[in-house]
């Protein structure tokens, strides 16, 4: 079973330095997520090909951003304006009992 945290259409600003999530994005409920401005946390995600990426989440002025690792992920996945990213958690209880965070990228 999967829990979707965010399904976001990529905008021009997201294809530059960092990816911004709406202030009411579900990503703020992730266990790693920072609760106060200026805090950050790391998130390990697995893409649709099984490759693992490390993204840093930072909260600033009430907004949540992917900062460190975002550029590498964006370039590696060839993300462009209009693509859609889905971030979700899959319960992997059969294998390890731990949740795995996954991320998919879809064309326009």
Secondary structure, DSSP 4 states (H G I P E B T S, - for coil): -EEEEEEEE--GGGGTT-EEEPTT-GGGGSTT---STT-EEEEEEE-TTS-EEEEEEEEETTEEEE-TTHHHHHHHTT--TT-EEEEEEEEETTTTSEEEEEEEEE--
